[in-house]
Amino acid sequence: MNKKKVFLWSLFDFANSIVFINFLIYFSQWLVIDGGLSDFWYNAIFAIATLFLFFTAPILAAYTDKHGGRKYFLNIATIFTALSYGLAALLAILGSSIFSIAIFFLLSQYFYQLSFVFFNPMIDELSDIQHRARTSGIGQFSNAFGQIVGLAIMLPLAGNRLAPLLPSVGIFIVLALPMMIFYKESNPFNSKAIVSKIKTETVLYKKSIVSFFAFSISTPLLFAFFFYNDALVTVSNNYSIYIQRVFDAPDTTKSLLMMGIVLMNALGAIFAGWIGDRIGILKTLKFSLIGWLVALPIMAFAPSITVFGGATIFLGLLIGSMWATSRAYMSTLLTNENMGYGFSFYTLLERFSTFVGPLSWGGIISLVGTGIISYRIAMLSMAVFVLIGLLILSFWKRNPKF
């Protein structure tokens, strides 16, 4: 395990989680509750960003697999992530049109997710395969710990939903700089004929996508990940809105509850990484999904914020476990030659979770209404996605090795 690289890699995950969590908690509520954007169009933002990702991520990932430059493209995506988040917040503060604000928020979601196309495959430079789950767990711990810190330092500003946003963008930029400057990748960027090479990768991508899914042993995981991550992303994106609509809880309560969830997320990532290296990564992942099937119905039928909070804190443990083991397991199924290309589909399917799941959630709200019962039905429906993912992992076998 390369400790210096692991530290810089984990610090970057710590940094981006600060801006992510504060926009998820505060900006999502401002858009829907204060700004007047409908639940459907709020969720559609993530779906549209996913379409952008679909047409760009695999091509750029294939390019970096062959020609290097993952950190170069990570830096570009990081810069535009910060700019997009910052402009969305600034326009909201200045009272600009909700359309222009939503556009920049859409761009922030695109560039934020694009960064992981280059960030996740770097795990193959950090440790050998025997310690991959532990390394992934450390990264996920850093991400969750960053969310805790981000919520804690912005808690004094929680009385105004826009106040925490620009400070969180500034902190993100400062803490991302060490990775952007000091991380030395083994295959650095080569600027020669980059345009022609990307055009070549575009042609090859169109030809190879079918064969990749037809023959790669990572295909079952990718399809399962699409479904169970659908539930996680959708619940996360709508979490603060759900609490507001169902329990009418103040923003301070939401922030404190979220801090408890992400604390368990951090602990779950470390614990699952340690367990996964011992009993098997896939087995650990399945146990996490079974826990999800227990927690989601409890959340949907919770009679009080206390019961709901207890269930979601338990869910936080499972979130950390799921993300750590999924990324680690994916890395064991890919060769070094297609690590970035394979992880581009991992990121892409993670984002397509923001296509089907959120539209399902938003569709339920649109059809049933904005009453409490409609939000409870939407929450319960997420268990279906988890169950499908678990069934795929359990019964679709393609030359499993781990």
Summary of the structure (lengths in Angstrom):
residues: 402
radius of gyration: 19.9
end to end distance: 20.2
largest distance: 61.4
contacts: 1527
relative contact order: 0.17
helix: 86%
strand: 0%
